[in-house]
Amino acid sequence: MVQLGRQCVLAGAGLLYPFIMTIAILWVTEKTVGLRVSATDQAIGLDASDIGERAYVVETSEEAVI
């Protein structure tokens, strides 16, 4: 029975430690560089705002060459 208790404690620690570390990493990231982009960048599109290119160019049927 003692072994089962130890295993339960270690299983709980194995779940709790990554959760706490993830929260800590996200908190530090939010405080330093931020987790979200601005509303303007999001509306324009991240490809256009970050690297200045359009990732997906959709052609209409009139523009397509057959």
All heavy atoms as a GROMACS GRO file, in nm:
protein
  493
    1MET      N    1   0.081  -0.120   0.000
    1MET     CA    2   0.000   0.000   0.000
    1MET      C    3   0.086   0.126   0.000
    1MET      O    4   0.045   0.226  -0.054
    1MET     CB    5  -0.088  -0.004   0.125
    1MET     CG    6  -0.235   0.016   0.110
    1MET     SD    7  -0.306  -0.018  -0.048
    1MET     CE    8  -0.454   0.065  -0.027
    2VAL      N    9   0.200   0.118   0.062
    2VAL     CA   10   0.288   0.234   0.069
    2VAL      C   11   0.337   0.271  -0.072
    2VAL      O   12   0.344   0.388  -0.107
    2VAL     CB   13   0.408   0.206   0.164
    2VAL    CG1   14   0.508   0.319   0.159
    2VAL    CG2   15   0.359   0.183   0.305
    3GLN      N   16   0.365   0.169  -0.152
    3GLN     CA   17   0.415   0.194  -0.286
    3GLN      C   18   0.308   0.266  -0.370
    3GLN      O   19   0.340   0.357  -0.447
    3GLN     CB   20   0.456   0.064  -0.354
    3GLN     CG   21   0.515   0.086  -0.492
    3GLN     CD   22   0.561  -0.042  -0.559
    3GLN    OE1   23   0.550  -0.148  -0.501
    3GLN    NE2   24   0.611  -0.031  -0.679
    4LEU      N   25   0.184   0.225  -0.356
    4LEU     CA   26   0.076   0.289  -0.430
    4LEU      C   27   0.063   0.436  -0.392
    4LEU      O   28   0.044   0.523  -0.477
    4LEU     CB   29  -0.057   0.217  -0.407
    4LEU     CG   30  -0.179   0.274  -0.480
    4LEU    CD1   31  -0.158   0.267  -0.631
    4LEU    CD2   32  -0.304   0.201  -0.440
    5GLY      N   33   0.077   0.467  -0.265
    5GLY     CA   34   0.071   0.606  -0.220
    5GLY      C   35   0.185   0.689  -0.278
    5GLY      O   36   0.165   0.803  -0.323
    6ARG      N   37   0.305   0.631  -0.278
    6ARG     CA   38   0.420   0.702  -0.336
    6ARG      C   39   0.400   0.725  -0.485
    6ARG      O   40   0.434   0.831  -0.538
    6ARG     CB   41   0.548   0.622  -0.312
    6ARG     CG   42   0.592   0.622  -0.170
    6ARG     CD   43   0.718   0.540  -0.152
    6ARG     NE   44   0.756   0.536  -0.012
    6ARG     CZ   45   0.846   0.454   0.037
    6ARG    NH1   46   0.909   0.369  -0.043
    6ARG    NH2   47   0.875   0.456   0.165
    7GLN      N   48   0.348   0.624  -0.553
    7GLN     CA   49   0.325   0.638  -0.696
    7GLN      C   50   0.220   0.746  -0.725
    7GLN      O   51   0.233   0.822  -0.821
    7GLN     CB   52   0.280   0.504  -0.757
    7GLN     CG   53   0.392   0.402  -0.765
    7GLN     CD   54   0.344   0.267  -0.811
    7GLN    OE1   55   0.227   0.233  -0.798
    7GLN    NE2   56   0.436   0.188  -0.866
    8CYS      N   57   0.117   0.754  -0.642
    8CYS     CA   58   0.015   0.858  -0.661
    8CYS      C   59   0.073   0.996  -0.638
    8CYS      O   60   0.043   1.090  -0.713
    8CYS     CB   61  -0.103   0.833  -0.567
    8CYS     SG   62  -0.204   0.692  -0.613
    9VAL      N   63   0.158   1.009  -0.536
    9VAL     CA   64   0.221   1.138  -0.509
    9VAL      C   65   0.311   1.178  -0.626
    9VAL      O   66   0.308   1.293  -0.673
    9VAL     CB   67   0.301   1.134  -0.377
    9VAL    CG1   68   0.390   1.255  -0.364
    9VAL    CG2   69   0.206   1.122  -0.259
   10LEU      N   70   0.391   1.085  -0.676
   10LEU     CA   71   0.480   1.116  -0.788
   10LEU      C   72   0.402   1.143  -0.917
   10LEU      O   73   0.443   1.227  -0.997
   10LEU     CB   74   0.581   1.003  -0.808
   10LEU     CG   75   0.685   0.991  -0.696
   10LEU    CD1   76   0.773   0.870  -0.718
   10LEU    CD2   77   0.768   1.117  -0.686
   11ALA      N   78   0.292   1.072  -0.938
   11ALA     CA   79   0.209   1.098  -1.056
   11ALA      C   80   0.150   1.239  -1.047
   11ALA      O   81   0.145   1.312  -1.146
   11ALA     CB   82   0.099   0.994  -1.068
   12GLY      N   83   0.105   1.278  -0.928
   12GLY     CA   84   0.052   1.413  -0.910
   12GLY      C   85   0.159   1.518  -0.932
   12GLY      O   86   0.134   1.622  -0.995
   13ALA      N   87   0.279   1.492  -0.881
   13ALA     CA   88   0.390   1.586  -0.901
   13ALA      C   89   0.427   1.594  -1.049
   13ALA      O   90   0.460   1.701  -1.100
   13ALA     CB   91   0.511   1.543  -0.819
   14GLY      N   92   0.420   1.480  -1.117
   14GLY     CA   93   0.450   1.478  -1.260
   14GLY      C   94   0.350   1.557  -1.343
   14GLY      O   95   0.381   1.604  -1.452
   15LEU      N   96   0.229   1.571  -1.295
   15LEU     CA   97   0.128   1.654  -1.363
   15LEU      C   98   0.136   1.800  -1.320
   15LEU      O   99   0.116   1.890  -1.401
   15LEU     CB  100  -0.012   1.599  -1.336
   15LEU     CG  101  -0.043   1.462  -1.395
   15LEU    CD1  102  -0.179   1.413  -1.347
   15LEU    CD2  103  -0.040   1.467  -1.547
   16LEU      N  104   0.163   1.821  -1.192
   16LEU     CA  105   0.162   1.957  -1.138
   16LEU      C  106   0.283   2.039  -1.181
   16LEU      O  107   0.269   2.157  -1.215
   16LEU     CB  108   0.154   1.950  -0.985
   16LEU     CG  109   0.129   2.080  -0.912
   16LEU    CD1  110  -0.005   2.139  -0.954
   16LEU    CD2  111   0.132   2.057  -0.762
   17TYR      N  112   0.400   1.979  -1.183
   17TYR     CA  113   0.523   2.052  -1.217
   17TYR      C  114   0.518   2.111  -1.358
   17TYR      O  115   0.543   2.231  -1.374
   17TYR     CB  116   0.645   1.961  -1.200
   17TYR     CG  117   0.774   2.027  -1.237
   17TYR    CD1  118   0.833   2.121  -1.154
   17TYR    CD2  119   0.838   1.998  -1.358
   17TYR    CE1  120   0.952   2.184  -1.188
   17TYR    CE2  121   0.956   2.060  -1.393
   17TYR     CZ  122   1.013   2.152  -1.307
   17TYR     OH  123   1.130   2.214  -1.342
   18PRO      N  124   0.485   2.034  -1.463
   18PRO     CA  125   0.477   2.097  -1.597
   18PRO      C  126   0.371   2.206  -1.606
   18PRO      O  127   0.389   2.305  -1.676
   18PRO     CB  128   0.444   1.981  -1.691
   18PRO     CG  129   0.481   1.859  -1.617
   18PRO     CD  130   0.465   1.890  -1.472
   19PHE      N  131   0.259   2.188  -1.535
   19PHE     CA  132   0.154   2.289  -1.535
   19PHE      C  133   0.206   2.420  -1.476
   19PHE      O  134   0.188   2.527  -1.535
   19PHE     CB  135   0.033   2.238  -1.456
   19PHE     CG  136  -0.078   2.337  -1.448
   19PHE    CD1  137  -0.162   2.359  -1.556
   19PHE    CD2  138  -0.099   2.410  -1.332
   19PHE    CE1  139  -0.265   2.451  -1.548
   19PHE    CE2  140  -0.201   2.502  -1.323
   19PHE     CZ  141  -0.284   2.523  -1.432
   20ILE      N  142   0.272   2.412  -1.363
   20ILE     CA  143   0.326   2.532  -1.298
   20ILE      C  144   0.433   2.597  -1.384
   20ILE      O  145   0.437   2.720  -1.399
   20ILE     CB  146   0.379   2.498  -1.158
   20ILE    CG1  147   0.262   2.461  -1.066
   20ILE    CG2  148   0.460   2.612  -1.099
   20ILE    CD1  149   0.303   2.406  -0.931
   21MET      N  150   0.521   2.517  -1.443
   21MET     CA  151   0.627   2.572  -1.527
   21MET      C  152   0.570   2.639  -1.652
   21MET      O  153   0.620   2.742  -1.696
   21MET     CB  154   0.729   2.464  -1.563
   21MET     CG  155   0.809   2.415  -1.444
   21MET     SD  156   0.888   2.546  -1.349
   21MET     CE  157   1.002   2.611  -1.466
   22THR      N  158   0.466   2.580  -1.711
   22THR     CA  159   0.403   2.640  -1.828
   22THR      C  160   0.342   2.775  -1.793
   22THR      O  161   0.358   2.873  -1.867
   22THR     CB  162   0.296   2.546  -1.885
   22THR    OG1  163   0.357   2.424  -1.923
   22THR    CG2  164   0.227   2.608  -2.005
   23ILE      N  165   0.273   2.782  -1.680
   23ILE     CA  166   0.215   2.909  -1.636
   23ILE      C  167   0.325   3.012  -1.613
   23ILE      O  168   0.312   3.129  -1.652
   23ILE     CB  169   0.131   2.888  -1.507
   23ILE    CG1  170   0.012   2.796  -1.534
   23ILE    CG2  171   0.085   3.021  -1.449
   23ILE    CD1  172  -0.084   2.848  -1.640
   24ALA      N  173   0.437   2.971  -1.553
   24ALA     CA  174   0.547   3.063  -1.528
   24ALA      C  175   0.608   3.114  -1.658
   24ALA      O  176   0.635   3.234  -1.674
   24ALA     CB  177   0.655   2.995  -1.443
   25ILE      N  178   0.628   3.025  -1.755
   25ILE     CA  179   0.684   3.065  -1.885
   25ILE      C  180   0.589   3.160  -1.957
   25ILE      O  181   0.632   3.261  -2.015
   25ILE     CB  182   0.715   2.941  -1.970
   25ILE    CG1  183   0.833   2.864  -1.910
   25ILE    CG2  184   0.744   2.979  -2.115
   25ILE    CD1  185   0.855   2.727  -1.968
   26LEU      N  186   0.460   3.131  -1.955
   26LEU     CA  187   0.363   3.220  -2.020
   26LEU      C  188   0.359   3.356  -1.951
   26LEU      O  189   0.346   3.459  -2.018
   26LEU     CB  190   0.224   3.155  -2.020
   26LEU     CG  191   0.207   3.037  -2.115
   26LEU    CD1  192   0.072   2.971  -2.092
   26LEU    CD2  193   0.222   3.081  -2.259
   27TRP      N  194   0.369   3.360  -1.820
   27TRP     CA  195   0.368   3.486  -1.747
   27TRP      C  196   0.490   3.571  -1.784
   27TRP      O  197   0.476   3.690  -1.810
   27TRP     CB  198   0.364   3.460  -1.597
   27TRP     CG  199   0.355   3.585  -1.517
   27TRP    CD1  200   0.243   3.659  -1.491
   27TRP    CD2  201   0.464   3.654  -1.454
   27TRP    NE1  202   0.275   3.767  -1.415
   27TRP    CE2  203   0.410   3.767  -1.390
   27TRP    CE3  204   0.600   3.630  -1.444
   27TRP    CZ2  205   0.489   3.857  -1.320
   27TRP    CZ3  206   0.678   3.719  -1.373
   27TRP    CH2  207   0.622   3.830  -1.312
   28VAL      N  208   0.608   3.508  -1.786
   28VAL     CA  209   0.730   3.582  -1.822
   28VAL      C  210   0.722   3.632  -1.966
   28VAL      O  211   0.757   3.746  -1.996
   28VAL     CB  212   0.854   3.493  -1.801
   28VAL    CG1  213   0.978   3.556  -1.863
   28VAL    CG2  214   0.876   3.467  -1.653
   29THR      N  215   0.672   3.549  -2.057
   29THR     CA  216   0.658   3.589  -2.196
   29THR      C  217   0.561   3.706  -2.210
   29THR      O  218   0.587   3.801  -2.284
   29THR     CB  219   0.610   3.471  -2.282
   29THR    OG1  220   0.703   3.363  -2.267
   29THR    CG2  221   0.600   3.509  -2.429
   30GLU      N  222   0.450   3.701  -2.140
   30GLU     CA  223   0.351   3.810  -2.145
   30GLU      C  224   0.411   3.940  -2.094
   30GLU      O  225   0.388   4.047  -2.151
   30GLU     CB  226   0.227   3.772  -2.063
   30GLU     CG  227   0.125   3.882  -2.050
   30GLU     CD  228   0.061   3.921  -2.182
   30GLU    OE1  229   0.047   3.835  -2.270
   30GLU    OE2  230   0.027   4.041  -2.197
   31LYS      N  231   0.489   3.934  -1.989
   31LYS     CA  232   0.548   4.054  -1.930
   31LYS      C  233   0.662   4.110  -2.014
   31LYS      O  234   0.691   4.229  -2.008
   31LYS     CB  235   0.598   4.026  -1.788
   31LYS     CG  236   0.489   3.990  -1.692
   31LYS     CD  237   0.388   4.101  -1.680
   31LYS     CE  238   0.275   4.062  -1.587
   31LYS     NZ  239   0.166   4.157  -1.587
   32THR      N  240   0.730   4.027  -2.093
   32THR     CA  241   0.844   4.075  -2.171
   32THR      C  242   0.805   4.114  -2.313
   32THR      O  243   0.823   4.228  -2.352
   32THR     CB  244   0.957   3.970  -2.173
   32THR    OG1  245   0.905   3.848  -2.224
   32THR    CG2  246   1.014   3.949  -2.035
   33VAL      N  247   0.752   4.022  -2.391
   33VAL     CA  248   0.723   4.053  -2.532
   33VAL      C  249   0.575   4.047  -2.565
   33VAL      O  250   0.534   4.091  -2.672
   33VAL     CB  251   0.800   3.958  -2.627
   33VAL    CG1  252   0.948   3.980  -2.616
   33VAL    CG2  253   0.764   3.814  -2.603
   34GLY      N  254   0.494   3.993  -2.477
   34GLY     CA  255   0.351   3.984  -2.502
   34GLY      C  256   0.315   3.857  -2.575
   34GLY      O  257   0.394   3.802  -2.652
   35LEU      N  258   0.194   3.810  -2.551
   35LEU     CA  259   0.147   3.687  -2.614
   35LEU      C  260   0.058   3.713  -2.735
   35LEU      O  261   0.041   3.626  -2.819
   35LEU     CB  262   0.069   3.602  -2.512
   35LEU     CG  263   0.150   3.542  -2.399
   35LEU    CD1  264   0.058   3.475  -2.298
   35LEU    CD2  265   0.250   3.442  -2.452
   36ARG      N  266   0.003   3.832  -2.744
   36ARG     CA  267  -0.091   3.862  -2.853
   36ARG      C  268  -0.038   3.971  -2.942
   36ARG      O  269   0.039   4.056  -2.901
   36ARG     CB  270  -0.226   3.905  -2.795
   36ARG     CG  271  -0.292   3.796  -2.713
   36ARG     CD  272  -0.432   3.834  -2.684
   36ARG     NE  273  -0.503   3.853  -2.810
   36ARG     CZ  274  -0.615   3.791  -2.841
   36ARG    NH1  275  -0.670   3.709  -2.757
   36ARG    NH2  276  -0.676   3.814  -2.955
   37VAL      N  277  -0.082   3.970  -3.066
   37VAL     CA  278  -0.049   4.078  -3.158
   37VAL      C  279  -0.155   4.185  -3.146
   37VAL      O  280  -0.261   4.164  -3.088
   37VAL     CB  281  -0.040   4.026  -3.304
   37VAL    CG1  282   0.070   3.925  -3.317
   37VAL    CG2  283  -0.171   3.967  -3.349
   38SER      N  284  -0.128   4.301  -3.203
   38SER     CA  285  -0.226   4.409  -3.196
   38SER      C  286  -0.346   4.378  -3.285
   38SER      O  287  -0.339   4.294  -3.375
   38SER     CB  288  -0.162   4.541  -3.240
   38SER     OG  289  -0.131   4.536  -3.378
   39ALA      N  290  -0.455   4.446  -3.261
   39ALA     CA  291  -0.576   4.424  -3.340
   39ALA      C  292  -0.554   4.463  -3.486
   39ALA      O  293  -0.607   4.398  -3.577
   39ALA     CB  294  -0.692   4.503  -3.281
   40THR      N  295  -0.473   4.565  -3.509
   40THR     CA  296  -0.443   4.607  -3.646
   40THR      C  297  -0.365   4.499  -3.720
   40THR      O  298  -0.397   4.466  -3.833
   40THR     CB  299  -0.362   4.738  -3.644
   40THR    OG1  300  -0.434   4.836  -3.569
   40THR    CG2  301  -0.339   4.789  -3.785
   41ASP      N  302  -0.260   4.447  -3.656
   41ASP     CA  303  -0.182   4.340  -3.719
   41ASP      C  304  -0.266   4.216  -3.745
   41ASP      O  305  -0.251   4.149  -3.846
   41ASP     CB  306  -0.062   4.303  -3.632
   41ASP     CG  307   0.047   4.408  -3.635
   41ASP    OD1  308   0.042   4.496  -3.724
   41ASP    OD2  309   0.136   4.404  -3.547
   42GLN      N  310  -0.356   4.187  -3.654
   42GLN     CA  311  -0.441   4.071  -3.671
   42GLN      C  312  -0.538   4.093  -3.787
   42GLN      O  313  -0.565   4.001  -3.864
   42GLN     CB  314  -0.519   4.043  -3.543
   42GLN     CG  315  -0.594   3.913  -3.544
   42GLN     CD  316  -0.656   3.881  -3.411
   42GLN    OE1  317  -0.646   3.957  -3.316
   42GLN    NE2  318  -0.721   3.768  -3.402
   43ALA      N  319  -0.590   4.213  -3.803
   43ALA     CA  320  -0.683   4.241  -3.913
   43ALA      C  321  -0.612   4.237  -4.048
   43ALA      O  322  -0.667   4.187  -4.146
   43ALA     CB  323  -0.749   4.377  -3.891
   44ILE      N  324  -0.490   4.290  -4.053
   44ILE     CA  325  -0.413   4.290  -4.177
   44ILE      C  326  -0.371   4.148  -4.213
   44ILE      O  327  -0.371   4.108  -4.329
   44ILE     CB  328  -0.289   4.380  -4.164
   44ILE    CG1  329  -0.330   4.525  -4.151
   44ILE    CG2  330  -0.195   4.362  -4.281
   44ILE    CD1  331  -0.215   4.618  -4.115
   45GLY      N  332  -0.335   4.073  -4.112
   45GLY     CA  333  -0.284   3.938  -4.132
   45GLY      C  334  -0.139   3.935  -4.085
   45GLY      O  335  -0.063   4.028  -4.111
   46LEU      N  336  -0.102   3.829  -4.017
   46LEU     CA  337   0.032   3.824  -3.958
   46LEU      C  338   0.141   3.812  -4.063
   46LEU      O  339   0.252   3.861  -4.043
   46LEU     CB  340   0.040   3.708  -3.859
   46LEU     CG  341  -0.052   3.723  -3.737
   46LEU    CD1  342  -0.037   3.605  -3.645
   46LEU    CD2  343  -0.025   3.851  -3.664
   47ASP      N  344   0.113   3.746  -4.175
   47ASP     CA  345   0.215   3.739  -4.280
   47ASP      C  346   0.247   3.877  -4.335
   47ASP      O  347   0.363   3.913  -4.352
   47ASP     CB  348   0.170   3.647  -4.393
   47ASP     CG  349   0.160   3.503  -4.349
   47ASP    OD1  350   0.248   3.460  -4.273
   47ASP    OD2  351   0.066   3.434  -4.391
   48ALA      N  352   0.144   3.954  -4.360
   48ALA     CA  353   0.165   4.088  -4.417
   48ALA      C  354   0.228   4.182  -4.315
   48ALA      O  355   0.318   4.260  -4.348
   48ALA     CB  356   0.032   4.145  -4.465
   49SER      N  357   0.187   4.174  -4.189
   49SER     CA  358   0.239   4.268  -4.090
   49SER      C  359   0.378   4.230  -4.040
   49SER      O  360   0.459   4.317  -4.012
   49SER     CB  361   0.144   4.278  -3.971
   49SER     OG  362   0.138   4.156  -3.902
   50ASP      N  363   0.410   4.102  -4.031
   50ASP     CA  364   0.540   4.061  -3.978
   50ASP      C  365   0.649   4.058  -4.085
   50ASP      O  366   0.758   4.106  -4.063
   50ASP     CB  367   0.532   3.923  -3.913
   50ASP     CG  368   0.466   3.929  -3.776
   50ASP    OD1  369   0.447   4.041  -3.725
   50ASP    OD2  370   0.434   3.823  -3.722
   51ILE      N  371   0.620   3.996  -4.200
   51ILE     CA  372   0.726   3.980  -4.301
   51ILE      C  373   0.697   4.054  -4.431
   51ILE      O  374   0.779   4.052  -4.522
   51ILE     CB  375   0.751   3.830  -4.331
   51ILE    CG1  376   0.625   3.762  -4.381
   51ILE    CG2  377   0.805   3.760  -4.208
   51ILE    CD1  378   0.647   3.619  -4.424
   52GLY      N  379   0.582   4.117  -4.440
   52GLY     CA  380   0.552   4.200  -4.556
   52GLY      C  381   0.513   4.123  -4.681
   52GLY      O  382   0.525   4.174  -4.792
   53GLU      N  383   0.469   3.999  -4.665
   53GLU     CA  384   0.427   3.920  -4.780
   53GLU      C  385   0.291   3.859  -4.753
   53GLU      O  386   0.252   3.840  -4.639
   53GLU     CB  387   0.527   3.806  -4.806
   53GLU     CG  388   0.662   3.853  -4.852
   53GLU     CD  389   0.754   3.737  -4.883
   53GLU    OE1  390   0.710   3.621  -4.875
   53GLU    OE2  391   0.871   3.761  -4.912
   54ARG      N  392   0.221   3.827  -4.860
   54ARG     CA  393   0.093   3.757  -4.847
   54ARG      C  394   0.119   3.609  -4.865
   54ARG      O  395   0.182   3.567  -4.961
   54ARG     CB  396  -0.006   3.806  -4.951
   54ARG     CG  397  -0.047   3.951  -4.927
   54ARG     CD  398  -0.143   3.999  -5.030
   54ARG     NE  399  -0.263   3.916  -5.032
   54ARG     CZ  400  -0.354   3.919  -5.128
   54ARG    NH1  401  -0.338   4.001  -5.229
   54ARG    NH2  402  -0.459   3.842  -5.123
   55ALA      N  403   0.069   3.529  -4.773
   55ALA     CA  404   0.096   3.386  -4.778
   55ALA      C  405   0.004   3.315  -4.876
   55ALA      O  406   0.047   3.227  -4.949
   55ALA     CB  407   0.080   3.324  -4.640
   56TYR      N  408  -0.121   3.354  -4.880
   56TYR     CA  409  -0.218   3.286  -4.965
   56TYR      C  410  -0.282   3.388  -5.057
   56TYR      O  411  -0.356   3.475  -5.014
   56TYR     CB  412  -0.326   3.219  -4.880
   56TYR     CG  413  -0.268   3.122  -4.780
   56TYR    CD1  414  -0.254   3.157  -4.647
   56TYR    CD2  415  -0.225   2.997  -4.822
   56TYR    CE1  416  -0.200   3.069  -4.556
   56TYR    CE2  417  -0.171   2.908  -4.733
   56TYR     CZ  418  -0.159   2.944  -4.599
   56TYR     OH  419  -0.105   2.857  -4.510
   57VAL      N  420  -0.253   3.376  -5.184
   57VAL     CA  421  -0.313   3.462  -5.283
   57VAL      C  422  -0.419   3.380  -5.355
   57VAL      O  423  -0.388   3.283  -5.423
   57VAL     CB  424  -0.207   3.516  -5.383
   57VAL    CG1  425  -0.273   3.605  -5.486
   57VAL    CG2  426  -0.097   3.588  -5.309
   58VAL      N  427  -0.543   3.420  -5.339
   58VAL     CA  428  -0.654   3.347  -5.399
   58VAL      C  429  -0.694   3.417  -5.528
   58VAL      O  430  -0.722   3.536  -5.530
   58VAL     CB  431  -0.774   3.342  -5.301
   58VAL    CG1  432  -0.890   3.266  -5.363
   58VAL    CG2  433  -0.733   3.279  -5.170
   59GLU      N  434  -0.695   3.341  -5.635
   59GLU     CA  435  -0.734   3.395  -5.765
   59GLU      C  436  -0.882   3.369  -5.787
   59GLU      O  437  -0.932   3.262  -5.757
   59GLU     CB  438  -0.654   3.330  -5.876
   59GLU     CG  439  -0.506   3.359  -5.868
   59GLU     CD  440  -0.430   3.289  -5.980
   59GLU    OE1  441  -0.492   3.213  -6.056
   59GLU    OE2  442  -0.309   3.309  -5.989
   60THR      N  443  -0.950   3.468  -5.844
   60THR     CA  444  -1.089   3.445  -5.882
   60THR      C  445  -1.090   3.377  -6.018
   60THR      O  446  -0.990   3.368  -6.087
   60THR     CB  447  -1.167   3.577  -5.887
   60THR    OG1  448  -1.104   3.662  -5.985
   60THR    CG2  449  -1.166   3.646  -5.753
   61SER      N  450  -1.205   3.333  -6.062
   61SER     CA  451  -1.214   3.258  -6.187
   61SER      C  452  -1.180   3.346  -6.307
   61SER      O  453  -1.131   3.297  -6.408
   61SER     CB  454  -1.353   3.197  -6.204
   61SER     OG  455  -1.450   3.301  -6.205
   62GLU      N  456  -1.200   3.477  -6.297
   62GLU     CA  457  -1.166   3.567  -6.409
   62GLU      C  458  -1.016   3.583  -6.422
   62GLU      O  459  -0.964   3.606  -6.533
   62GLU     CB  460  -1.230   3.705  -6.390
   62GLU     CG  461  -1.381   3.708  -6.397
   62GLU     CD  462  -1.443   3.678  -6.260
   62GLU    OE1  463  -1.383   3.713  -6.156
   62GLU    OE2  464  -1.551   3.617  -6.257
   63GLU      N  465  -0.943   3.574  -6.313
   63GLU     CA  466  -0.799   3.594  -6.316
   63GLU      C  467  -0.724   3.467  -6.353
   63GLU      O  468  -0.611   3.473  -6.398
   63GLU     CB  469  -0.750   3.641  -6.178
   63GLU     CG  470  -0.804   3.775  -6.138
   63GLU     CD  471  -0.766   3.809  -5.994
   63GLU    OE1  472  -0.725   3.716  -5.920
   63GLU    OE2  473  -0.776   3.926  -5.956
   64ALA      N  474  -0.784   3.354  -6.335
   64ALA     CA  475  -0.715   3.227  -6.360
   64ALA      C  476  -0.694   3.204  -6.509
   64ALA      O  477  -0.782   3.230  -6.591
   64ALA     CB  478  -0.797   3.111  -6.302
   65VAL      N  479  -0.577   3.159  -6.543
   65VAL     CA  480  -0.545   3.127  -6.682
   65VAL      C  481  -0.563   2.978  -6.703
   65VAL      O  482  -0.506   2.898  -6.631
   65VAL     CB  483  -0.399   3.168  -6.714
   65VAL    CG1  484  -0.366   3.130  -6.856
   65VAL    CG2  485  -0.378   3.315  -6.689
   66ILE      N  486  -0.643   2.946  -6.802
   66ILE     CA  487  -0.671   2.803  -6.828
   66ILE      C  488  -0.588   2.754  -6.945
   66ILE      O  489  -0.569   2.816  -7.044
   66ILE     CB  490  -0.820   2.780  -6.855
   66ILE    CG1  491  -0.898   2.822  -6.732
   66ILE    CG2  492  -0.846   2.636  -6.890
   66ILE    CD1  493  -1.048   2.812  -6.748
   0.00000   0.00000   0.00000
